[in-house]
Amino acid sequence: MEGDELTFPLLEDIHVKNCPKLTFLPKAPILRILKLEENSPHLSQSVLVSGYMSSLSQIKLSICADEAILLPVNEAEASVTKLKLFGCNMLFTTSQSRTTLGLWQCFRNLEKLELKSCDVLLFWPLREFHSLESLKELIVKSCNNLKVKPVDGEPAQGQLLPHLTSLQIEDCQDLTELFNLPLSLKSIDIDGCPKLKSVWDEQEDTELGTNTQDPSPSARVHSLPCLETFYINDFDNLPGFRDVPSSLQSLALFNCPKVQFLSGKLDALTCLAISGCETLRSLESCLGDLPSLTTLMIERCKSLTSLPDGPRAYSSLESLEIKYCPAMKSLPGCLKQRLDSVEEKLLSHMRSSDPREEPPTTHPTAKTPIPSVFGAAITSNQGCNAPNCKTPVENAGKLGCGSATPSRHDHNMLDGMPTHLDRSTISAHR
């Protein structure tokens, strides 16, 4: 009726797409989820400073506008716990001296933040991050202009993102530097950031074996003492990872052609997966005995000659797969002694050359076999009737390394991803 304000007393979830004449939302007292797509920030600008911020739990904004705006400070503390921003350049500025703090200061309850295709970001938005006291999960994708920390550094008061446990960065092609990571971090997943120079602050020098700091894992407390899962894919420039945290349980390195060294005392490690590290030469005497290791998968490391060896090494091993490592002439003695007790293993192609480096076959449409971790290979359109014959996807999930995740850049990469990556929908590599 005319003069009455429209009310939706039962509405909990609303999705608005490209309605430029809609400038306000009707009353919806139990509204919890807002998904909003628009070219210019008309409706979004009014919502972000409205009373809805005290009732919403999830917001997803997709806004094409490039102009930055300065939102007024919202006095009410927002109840939002999940925020996903696609584009939304209007919430950031390119100048380091100006910030859009009006919105961010109300997000003290935010637990998950995803930034995607925020092209205006040249620097890590550290001043905005400083307000996110409760943030546990940060996802940054396809921010193509994001490069480094701002010149004026991080806020002086308190640790940045003190409760952050998971960091995922994907397809930030120009990124060279991370912000100072908090002690609370448990999971790091970085994919498609070829220019990144380091992950934690005391590490990777440009020459093998040179470091201005003490490389001994016991010399000091690591800057990431709680890290449990470390997944890296498509790093073109890093020469190695020194002093990997001893708390690590799952480690996956894919397509890092310049990595030559990997060191740390990894007694807690249960899953180790390495693929496409062409200059990695040895893992002997640099990772400890790996007494907790249950899954070892190594593929396409053509310079690798040796694996860890020690009295406690491989005592927990359940699954072993080594492929296309022609420089590895034999297995370490302790591993040979334990082979009979390893439940699932595939070593038939250990000394073979990578077939992708050979001339193409005369049948380009033929299916590439999907190797199993136990027994013979199976093809992508065939099943395996043997009771213990599993694809790496199934096997990795069974043994606690999660499901396989073929890279979009490399469809033959090694299976066996850490569980936190949650990529179970990806098929086995072709």
N, C-alpha and C positions, 0 to 999 in steps of 0.2 A: 504494500500500500504506500501511496505517496506520503512522504514525511517519516515513514518508519524505516529504521535501519535494519537491513537484512541480516538475519542471524541463522547460523548452522550449528545447533547445539550438540550434534553428534559427530561433526566432521573432525577427523583426526589426521588425515593425509591429503594434501592438495598439490597438484602439479599444474602450473601455469606456463604456457608456451606461446611466446610472441603475441601478446595482447597489449599493444602499445597504448591503448586508450584506458586500460585498467590501471588506476593509480593508487587504489587502496583495496585491502581485503575486507570481506564482510566479517562480522563478529563470529568467532568460532572458539568458544571458551576452552575446548579440550584439544585444539590443534597441536599436533606434536611434530609432524613432518612436513617440510616445505621444499618443493622442487620448483625452481623458477628459471626459465630461459627467456631472455630478451636481448634485443640489440643495444638498447640504451638503458641506463639504470633509472627507470621511472618507478616501477612498483618496488623494486629491490631497495631503492634508497629510502622509501617511506617505511618499508617493513623493518629495515635494520635499526631504525631508531624508534620503533613502535613498542607497544606493550607486549606484542607477540614474543619478543625476545626473552621474556620471563617465563614463557610456557613451552616454547619449541624445544625439542631435543635434537632434531636433525635438520640441517639446512644444506641444500645443494643449489648453488647458483652458477648459471652459465650466462655470461654477459660479454658481448662483443666490444663494447665501448672501450676506447683507449684513453680517454681523458681521465685524469685523476681528480678525485673530489676529496674535500676535507669534511668528514662527517662530524657532527657535534658529539661530545662525550655523552654516552648513554649512562645516566646515573644508576639505573637498575642493573644488577648483575644478571647476565644472561644465563638461562638454564641449558643452553645448547651444549651437547657433548660431542656431536659429530658435525663437522663443517667441510664441505667439498666445494672448491672454487675452480671453475673452468673459465679461463680467460680472466674476467674480473679485474682488468688492469686499473679500473677506477678505484680500487682499494689500496693501491700502491703508488709510489712516485719514483721517478728516476733519479731524483736529487737525494743525496745522502743527508742533506740538512733539513729536509722536510719529511714528515711522516704522516700517515693517516691513522694516528693513534686513537682517534675518537671511537672507532668501532672496536678495535682490538682490546682496549682496556676493560671491556665488559665480559671478555671471554675467559674468565678465570676458571670456569668449570669445564672448558673444552678438553676432551680426551683424545680425539682423533681429528687431524687436519690433513686434507689432501689439496695440493696446489697443482693444477694442470694447465699447461699452455699459458702461463702468465708471462707474456713476452716482455712486459715492461720491467721485469725484475732483472737488474744487472748485478745486484749484490744480495747476499743473504739478508732478509728483512729482520735483522736482529732486534731492533727496537720493538717491532711488533711481537716477536717471539717472547720478549721479556715479560709480557703480560700473561703468557700462557702457562700458568703455574701448575696446572693439572694435566698437561698434555702428555699422553703415553705413546701415541703413534703419529709419526710424521711421514707423509708420502709426497714426493715431489716428482712430477713427470713432465717431460717435454717443455721445460722452461728454457728455451733455446738460447737466451741471452744471459742467463745466470752464469756468473764466472767466479767471483771471490767474495771474501768478507769485505765489508765497507772499510774505507781507509781509517775512519775514526774508531774502528774496533767495536768490541762488544760492551754492553752496559756494565758499569763497574760494580754495581750492587748485586750480590748473589750470583749463584750459578744459573746459567741459561738452561731452560727446560729441565728442571731438576728431577722430574719424574718420567722422562722419556725412556721408553724401553725398546721401541722399534723404529728404525729409520730405513726407508726405502726410497731410492733415487733411481730414476729411469729416463734414459734418452735426453739428458742435458748435455748436448754435444760440446759446448764451450766451457763447461765447468772445470776449473783447475784446482779449487780449494774448498774444503768443508769448513763449517764453523767449528768452534771448540766443542767436541762432543761431551755430553754429561757422563758422570760416573755410573749412572743408573742404566745405561744402554745395554740391552741383552741381545739385540738382533740388528745386523747390518746387511742390507741387500742393495747392491749397486750394479746397475746393468746399463750398458751403452753410454758411458761417460769416458770417452777415449782420452781426453786431455787431463783427467784428474791426476794430480801429482803425488798425493798421499792420502791416507785414511786416518791414521792416528799420528800425533805430532812428532814422535821421536824416531820415525822410521826411515823409509826407503831413500837411500842415497843413490846417486847416479852411477857409481861404480861399485861393482861387487866387492863386498868385504870391507868397505870403507864407511866409517860412521864416527862422527865427532863425539857421540855419547856411548856409554858403556852398553854393549849389546847383550850382556848377561841377563837372562830373565829374572834372576834372583837379586840383581843389583839394586832394584828399586820396585816400588809398587807400580803396576801398569796403569796407564791413564784410563783404560776401560776394564776394570777388574771384574765386571759382571757379564761380559760378553760371552754368549753361548753359541750363537749362530753367525757365521760370516760367509756371505755369498757374493762373489765378484764375477762379472762377465763383461768381456770387451773392454779391457784396459790396454791401450796401445803403448803407454810410456813407462809404466811402473817396472823397475828392475827387480823388485822383490818385496817381501814382507818380513821385516825383522822383529823379533820379540813378539810373536803372536800371543795373545793373552792365554794364560794357562787354564782359564775357566772355560775355554771353547769346547763345545760338544760336537758341532757340525761345521765342517770347513769345505767349501766348494770354490774352486778357481777354474774358470772357463775362459778360453780365448784371450790369454795374456801372453802374447808372443815374446815379450822382453823379460819376463820374470825369470831370474836366474837363481834366486835363493829364497828359502822359506825356513824360518827358525823359530823355536820356542819349545818349552817343555809342556807337551800336550797330554798329560796323563788322563785328563777327563774326556778326550776326544773319542767319540763313538763312530763318526762317519767322516771319511776323507774322500773327496771326489776331485780329480784334477783332469782337465782336458784342454788340448790346444795350447799348452805352454811349451813352445818349441825349443827354448833355450835353457829350460830347467835341466840341470845335469845330475843332481844328487839330492836325495832326502836322507842319506845315511848320517847319523850322529848329529842331526840338527833339530829333530822333533821329539827327542826322548824315546822311550821304549813303546809308547802307545799301548799300554796294557788294557785300556778300555775299548779299543777299536773293534767294532763289530762289522763294519762295512768299508771295504777299500776298493775304489774304482779309479783306474788310471787309463787314459786314452790319448793317443796322438801327442805324446811327449817324446819326440824322436831323438832328443839328446840325453834323455834320462838313462843313467847307467846303474843306479843303486837305490835301494829302499832302506828304511830304518831297520836296524839290527840290534838286538840286545837280549838279555836273559828273560825279560818279561814281555817281549814284543809278540804281538799277535795271539796272546793267550786267550782273548775273547772273540777272535775273528770268526764270523759266521758266513760272510759273503765276500768273494774276491773276484775281481774282473780286471784284467790288464790286456789292452789291445794297442797295436800299432806303436810299439816302443822298441824299434829295432836295435837300439844301442844297449838294451838291457839283456845281457847274455845269459844271466842266471838269477835266480831268486836268492835272497839271503838265507843262510843256513838255518836260522831259527824258523823261518817261514816254511822251508822245505820239510822240516820235522813235523810241522803242524798241519800240513796239507790234508792229511787223511781225516782230520777232525773238522775241517772246514765244510760246512753243509752245502754251500752253493759256490761254484767256481767256474770261471771261464778264462783259460789261459792259452787256447789254441792259436790265437792271433797275436800273442805277446811280442814276438820278434818280427812280425810282418810289417811291411811299410804301409803307410796310410794310402788306401786305395784312391782317395781323392787326388793324390799327387801323381797318379798314373794316368796314361792316356785314356780318354773316354772309351767306353765299350761300344760295340756295334749295335747294341740294343738299348738306346737311351730311355726307352719307356719301361724297361724291366724294373720290377720292384727291388729296392735295396733291402737286404735282410735286416730284421730287427734282432740284435743279439740278445739272447737270454743270459742271465747270470748263472744259470745251471744248465748244463747239457748243450744240445745242439741249438743252432739259431732257428728262428721262425721268421716267416715273412709277414709283411704288414697285412696281408689278406688271408693268412692262415692261422689256425689255432694250433696249440700244442697239447696233445692228449696225455703226455707224461705227467704224473701227479706232482712232481717237484719242478717241472719246467715252468719258469715264470719269466715274463718280460722284466726288464729293469724297473719299469713303473711299479709293478706289483711287488717285486722284491724289495725295492727301496722303501716302500710304504710299510712292508712287513717288518723290516729291520730297523725302522725308526729314522730313516733319512728322507722320508717324504716321497712325493711323486716326482716323476721326471718332468723336466722343463726344457724342451728344446728351444734354443735361442731363435728369435725371429731372424737373426743374422746368420745362424749356423744350424741347419736342421739335422746335423749328424753329431751334435755335441753329446757328451756323456750324460747318462741318466743318473739320478740319485740326488735329488734336491733336498735341502733341509725342510722340515715339516712346516716351519712358519711361513714359507713362501706361498702356500695355499694355491698351487697351480695344478690341481688334480684333473682339471678339465683338458689339459694339454695332452695330445696323443703321444705315443712313443715316436722316436725320431724315424724319419723316412730315409 
